[in-house]
Amino acid sequence: MPAIRSNLVRRGIATAVALPLLALAACSYGSQSKSDSSSKEKVAAGSSKIDGLDTVKIGYFGNLTHATALVGRQEGLFQKALGGTKAEYSTFNAGPSEIEALNSGSIDIGWIGPSPAINGFTKSQGKSLRIIGGSASGGVKLVVDPKKIKSLKDVKGKKIATPQLGNTQDVAFLNWIADQGWKVDAQSGKGDVSVIRTDNKITPDAYKSGSIDGAWVPEPTASKLVAEGGKVLLDEASLWPDKKFVITNIIVSQKFLEEHPKVVEAVLKGSVDTNKWINANPDQAKAAANAQLKVDSGKALKANVLDPAWKSIQITNDPLASTLNTEAEHAVKAGLLKKPDLNGIYDLTLLNKVLGAAGESTVDDAGLGVK
């Protein structure tokens, strides 16, 4: 399973479906992202505001799986689509903090993984958010210590990290374990494999110290482990039809969508334009994403991490809705979630309008759209 994928620990948040799972713990409420003072990010003189709105508040993670947001901001493509309505940005370390920011009105639109989107939707009984577009697929790998694990069967009995209990990669790994016929208690992580929930920020250090034997993690953490001598034993994409699964979606506050649909449409246009530019200019886009990561975190990724990580992520407008539904089913199967009602989690009306205007193929909501 994707979604995606980031640094998640601290501050647990319970789901509305009675089990404290699919609960990626929030690290913080997010931080106002610094401007890079780029002319591309500034409102062009004389531009008119959409619906008279001064600003739209956009959230994302400082991860390569959020490349659309990183590149779209760095290249000024969101601001170009928004005209005189200024894009203001906040960065987050974990899904729950971004969901809380969306619910409080601190952000209006956000890039986020599938598990927190499912969690936020079900916790609010379908009233807080909508998924309005796709952004990325793939970028998740099982990386292991080749001295300890030489084949998939060798994973049994080993200590493998995931970002957090109930997060997208954790659910994916638990599902893979079950498919091997092995048993693990989802809550404790104990069983035929020891599942060690570890913040992505410290996973490379845990690997170097020998306290874990491998990890099922998103990029760029996977490539950081490879740079430390790890070996990719499995690319999660190989487990999915067409090797595609959602790792990053675009969500919006239902209130904001109802009140400012033209602004939402403009952000989606910026996203579609950005994705087109990324796919047409992969090397420039990779550099732009890394430049924005440096602005946001103060540190760019090294080439030996950036290059392989970038190659494993597919940028897409398609939210890959059927794979999100499958991910929810895997969480239910693992005992992490009671069967959720996801009807209405998608509203792809504006995205399909933008795609149609751009001469591109429209996308499907797998029957989970607004009726």
SEKOL-939865 format. One record per residue (C-alpha): residue in one letter; x, y, z. Coordinates in steps of 0.02 Angstrom, whole numbers, plus 50000, padded with zeros to 5 digits. Layout:
N
AXYZ;...
END
This chain:
371
M500005000050000;P500595017449972;A500045032150049;I501445039050040;R502195042350165;S503155052750305;N503895055750474;L502575050650600;V502635048150787;R502025057050949;R500265063550982;G499105048950945;I497395052050873;A495975039450880;T494875035150734;A493035037950740;V492715019850707;A493165014550883;L494945008650858;P496415020150886;L497135016350717;L497495022450547;A498075035450671;L499695042950617;A500285052350769;A500505070850748;C502205078450777;S501635096450776;Y500335107950703;G501395112050554;S502465127150523;Q502295142050411;S503465138350267;K504775151350230;S504725160650066;D506185157649950;S505995175649890;S505805169049715;S504935180449591;K504025164849532;E503145163649699;K502585181849705;V500895188449650;A501085196649481;A500725215249483;G498965219249423;S498315201449445;S496505200249499;K495955190049648;I494855174849620;D493155177949699;G493975192649788;L494905180449902;D496545187249970;T497415170750010;V497245151849998;K498185141750130;I499055126150064;G499875112250165;Y501095098650117;F502505087750187;G504345090250151;N504415073250065;L504785068749884;T503115059749879;H502385077449889;A503365082549735;T501885091249654;A501755103349799;L503635105849810;V503885109049624;G502265118749600;R502785130649736;Q504615132149685;E504155135549503;G502725147349546;L501445136949452;F500135137549590;Q500325156249606;K500205158349418;A498545149049417;L497905158849567;G498225176049493;G497995189349627;T497475176949763;K499075173549859;A499595155649898;E500205154050077;Y501065137950129;S501295127550286;T502345111750300;F501935096750408;N502825081550479;A501315070250499;G499565067350433;P498565070550592;S499315087850615;E498825092350438;I497065085550463;E496905095850623;A497505111150529;L496215107950393;N494835105750521;S495325121750613;G495445132150454;S497325134550470;I497465127250295;D496165125650157;I496965112750042;G498315099850073;W499385086149999;I499255070750110;G499375051750114;P497875040050101;S497825033750281;P497635050850364;A496365055650230;I495345040150271;N495555043350456;G495045061550444;F493525057550338;T492895043450449;K493255052550612;S492175067050555;Q490815055250492;G491155061150316;K490985079750351;S492755086650359;L493605084150193;R493545078150014;I494915070449909;I494935081249752;G496425074649657;G497925063149646;S499745067549654;A500915052649669;S501055033749661;G502405022149723;G503995026649813;V503875013349951;K505154999449977;L505674985750095;V507524989050126;V508534976650229;D510254972950296;P510944960950164;K512054952550294;K510544947250395;I509194945450263;K509574937750094;S507814933050035;L506004937050075;K505824921450182;D507254927850291;V506154942350349;K505314930250470;G506034932550643;K506834949250603;K506524967050666;I505774977850529;A505314996250552;T503775005150486;P503455023850510;Q502055021650636;L500675010550701;G499235011050577;N500065022250450;T500005018050265;Q501645008350261;D501254999550425;V499614993050354;A500474987850193;F501814978150286;L500564969650401;N499554964450250;W501114957550164;I501574947950322;A499834940150326;D500014935150143;Q501594925450191;G500564915450316;W501474923250464;K500634930050620;V500934946950702;D499894955950834;A499514972450747;Q499444982650906;S501064976950987;G501994972450827;K502534956050907;G502474939350818;D503344930050678;V504094946950628;S504454960850752;V503674976650681;I504594991450756;R503675008050736;T505025021050707;D504965039150651;N505685040650476;K506885053950540;I507775041450652;T507575025550549;P509275027450462;D510135029150632;A509175014150699;Y509765004250548;K511575009650571;S511535004850755;G510854987550714;S509274989850818;I508234985850663;D508614973650522;G507664983250389;A506184994550356;W504614996050249;V504695014650214;P504335028450088;E505585038949994;P506775046650028;T506995036150186;A507175020250082;S508585027649979;K509425034350137;L509485016450202;V510215010450036;A511545023950052;E511965016250222;G512244999150143;G510464992650140;K509734982549997;V508024984549918;L507194967649944;L505464972449881;D504694987449793;E502884988849850;A502364993849675;S502664975849621;L501204970449732;W499914981449645;P498994980149478;D499934990149346;K501214993749483;K500195008749538;F499505013549709;V499095030049789;I500375037649906;T499855055949898;N498145063949872;I497515081849870;I496195085650002;V495135100950036;S494035106850177;Q492225103850127;K491795121250191;F493135129350083;L492605119049932;E490805124749950;E491265143049977;H492705144949852;P492565132149712;K493435143749587;V494955145049700;V494985126149721;E494875124349533;A496355136149512;V497425126149634;L496965110249538;K497455118849376;G499115123049457;S499305104849508;V498905098149335;D500085110749255;T501435106049380;N501235087349350;K501345090149163;W502935100349185;I503695087349303;N503385073149182;A504065083149035;N505595089649129;P506075076249257;D507855082349290;Q507335100549311;A505875095149417;K506985084549529;A508125099549555;A506635110749592;A505945098549720;N507625097549806;A507795116449805;Q506125118149892;L506595104750018;K508125115050060;V507055130650083;D505835121350196;S507055110850299;G508715119650277;K509465104050200;A509435097150023;L509555078649985;K511215071649922;A511255064949744;N511475046749800;V509825048249893;L508885060249780;D509175051349615;P508535033749657;A507125040649765;W506505051749624;K506505037449499;S505355026749605;I503945039649618;Q502635041649481;I501795058649469;T499955057449422;N498335067249423;D497375051049452;P496955048149636;L496955029349602;A495355027949702;S495195009149692;T496885007149779;L496355018449922;N494825007449947;T495954992049946;E497085000050076;A495595002850188;E495134984450165;H496894979350215;A496764989750374;V495114981250416;K495884964250382;A497334968250498;G496124972850637;L496644991050635;L495004998150575;K493174993850577;K492454993950403;P492305012350357;D490985020650249;L492015029750118;N490565034950008;G490795053249967;I492635054150010;Y493005059549830;D492405074549732;L493325074349567;T492145086249477;L493335100949470;L494855090249430;N493955082349283;K493425099549225;V495245105249228;L495855089349143;G494535090849009;A495015108848973;A496835103448960;G496395089648837;E496895076048960;S495985060249014;T494765061749157;V494905050749311;D493755039249409;D493205039149592;A492905020249601;G491105023249655;L491645032949810;G491195050249746;V489905062749802;K488195057049742;
END
